[in-house]
Amino acid sequence: MAEKKPKASDYVDLIKHQEVGHDEVRGRFDQHTEDLAVGRLRFCILILMLFYAVLELADYVTQHNYVFSLSWSGREVMELIFLSFLGITFVPAFRHNTYAFTFMLTMILGVHNLWSMLSGRSVSVDQYIIFALIVSIVGVTMPWGGRAIAGICIPLYLFYPIGMLVGQMSVNDAFFIKSNIYLSLFMMLVVVAASINEALRFKEFLLKQQIEEENAVLQGYQARLKRAYERMEGLAIIDPLTRVYNRSYLIQWLTTEVYRSKLCTEVFSMIMYDLDGFKEINDSAGHQMGDHMLQKVSEIVQEDLDNTMPLFRYGGDEFCIIMPGVDLAHAVKTADRIRRRISRHPDLFLKLPTLESMQLTVSMGVITEFITGTIDADYLIRWLDAALLESKRKGRNCIHVFDPDERKIKNASFWLGKSED
């Protein structure tokens, strides 16, 4: 069963009440924290390496009078340890054990300082400063909460009083007590700061999760609205019966789309046709047969056209074809090819109950327009319809053309080379 994805409202409730989906969100936050921990530990190591480099520079300037009483060899060992831990952070398996490696590193630093104290190479104030520095860097830099930082700082802090007691350092009781109080207070401040930092980061994480969830919801709504708009746009320009473009889109194409078409740089042609005897088919065989014929003829016509030539239902049984980039001669030949195919198609042979059997045919009109300025859609359709009506008057199943040179309607035989039926 798929895991239920929390809603944006769950994160809002979690911010207010800290109870809705807490375990799940906390788990995400802990994983986010561990992802940060690797980079933060690298930063800690670089700071500590810089600190030891500064000590070496100070010792060099003071001609090895050991500002912090740490031997040269001891610093080299610690820098080698730092480099080793820095290299470990690039091992993939390290990401799951960042806390353990950080604890190990701080313990090694504590043992090193303890060894320095027992060896008599360091005085208490140096160790006090070094322990305070380590606690500060770890507590402020690492992304863990107060308890996790305390788990590292307390064992590290214990090395300081233990080293002073075991090493029997010559410090008075007042300094011993004050230095331990100062160090413990400093550690407590670091732990409290880590707790506050974690709480603020957790709230920031919750807000970020909320925003991401809300963005996901909004993107989902936007995608659905886009699909709905596309469906509505399709319904607005598609004829529901024949599934070709409708009359409104024909007018839109002639007024706007014609200028966007890459093929319509110089000329385009139009064919208008209607079904011969369509009224008789409706009256004799019924409107269902008439609708079927409209659909079938549309399918046959589209098979003869490529994707750049849209087909429109102008109204009733009248249809228009637009052919971008096609001149008049080629348009007439295309129209004749379609006319011939329809007049011979076996699926368009009808056996009518009240009339003799008949082969469905179409009458056609053709016109061409040059792209020289604004397209007058009414002008084109008026002359195209006139050419179609002339085909109807001349006996149907034929083609007439609006001659742009003589500005009158002619039979298509001139462009076909001879008169063919």
Secondary structure as the mmCIF struct_conf table of DSSP 4:
data_model
#
loop_
_struct_conf.conf_type_id
_struct_conf.id
_struct_conf.beg_label_comp_id
_struct_conf.beg_label_asym_id
_struct_conf.beg_label_seq_id
_struct_conf.end_label_comp_id
_struct_conf.end_label_asym_id
_struct_conf.end_label_seq_id
HELX_LH_PP_P HELX_LH_PP_P1 ALA A 2 LYS A 7
HELX_RH_AL_P HELX_RH_AL_P1 ALA A 8 HIS A 17
BEND BEND1 GLN A 18 GLN A 18
TURN_TY1_P TURN_TY1_P1 VAL A 20 GLY A 21
HELX_RH_AL_P HELX_RH_AL_P2 HIS A 22 VAL A 61
TURN_TY1_P TURN_TY1_P2 THR A 62 GLN A 63
BEND BEND2 HIS A 64 HIS A 64
TURN_TY1_P TURN_TY1_P3 VAL A 67 PHE A 68
HELX_RH_AL_P HELX_RH_AL_P3 TRP A 72 ILE A 88
TURN_TY1_P TURN_TY1_P4 THR A 89 PHE A 90
BEND BEND3 VAL A 91 VAL A 91
HELX_RH_3T_P HELX_RH_3T_P1 PRO A 92 ASN A 97
HELX_RH_AL_P HELX_RH_AL_P4 THR A 98 LEU A 118
TURN_TY1_P TURN_TY1_P5 SER A 119 GLY A 120
BEND BEND4 SER A 122 SER A 122
HELX_RH_AL_P HELX_RH_AL_P5 SER A 124 THR A 141
BEND BEND5 MET A 142 MET A 142
HELX_RH_AL_P HELX_RH_AL_P6 GLY A 146 VAL A 166
TURN_TY1_P TURN_TY1_P6 GLY A 167 GLN A 168
HELX_RH_AL_P HELX_RH_AL_P7 ASP A 173 ILE A 237
STRN STRN1 ILE A 238 ILE A 238
TURN_TY1_P TURN_TY1_P7 PRO A 240 THR A 242
BEND BEND6 VAL A 244 VAL A 244
STRN STRN2 TYR A 245 TYR A 245
HELX_RH_AL_P HELX_RH_AL_P8 ARG A 247 GLN A 252
HELX_RH_PI_P HELX_RH_PI_P1 TRP A 253 GLU A 257
HELX_RH_AL_P HELX_RH_AL_P9 VAL A 258 ARG A 260
BEND BEND7 LYS A 262 LEU A 263
TURN_TY1_P TURN_TY1_P8 CYS A 264 THR A 265
BEND BEND8 GLU A 266 GLU A 266
STRN STRN3 VAL A 267 LEU A 275
TURN_TY1_P TURN_TY1_P9 ASP A 276 GLY A 277
HELX_RH_AL_P HELX_RH_AL_P10 PHE A 278 ALA A 285
HELX_RH_AL_P HELX_RH_AL_P11 HIS A 287 GLU A 303
TURN_TY1_P TURN_TY1_P10 ASP A 304 ASP A 304
BEND BEND9 LEU A 305 LEU A 305
TURN_TY1_P TURN_TY1_P11 ASN A 307 THR A 308
BEND BEND10 MET A 309 MET A 309
STRN STRN4 LEU A 311 GLY A 315
TURN_TY1_P TURN_TY1_P12 GLY A 316 ASP A 317
STRN STRN5 GLU A 318 PRO A 324
TURN_TY1_P TURN_TY1_P13 GLY A 325 GLY A 325
HELX_RH_AL_P HELX_RH_AL_P12 LEU A 328 ARG A 344
HELX_RH_3T_P HELX_RH_3T_P2 PRO A 346 LEU A 348
STRN STRN6 PHE A 349 LEU A 350
BEND BEND11 PRO A 353 LEU A 355
STRN STRN7 MET A 358 GLN A 359
STRN STRN8 VAL A 362 PHE A 370
BEND BEND12 THR A 372 GLY A 373
HELX_RH_AL_P HELX_RH_AL_P13 ALA A 377 ARG A 393
TURN_TY1_P TURN_TY1_P14 LYS A 394 GLY A 395
BEND BEND13 ARG A 396 ASN A 397
STRN STRN9 ILE A 399 ASP A 403
TURN_TY1_P TURN_TY1_P15 PRO A 404 ARG A 407
STRN STRN10 LYS A 408 ASN A 411
TURN_TY1_P TURN_TY1_P16 ALA A 412 ALA A 412
HELX_RH_AL_P HELX_RH_AL_P14 SER A 413 LEU A 416
BEND BEND14 GLY A 417 LYS A 418
#
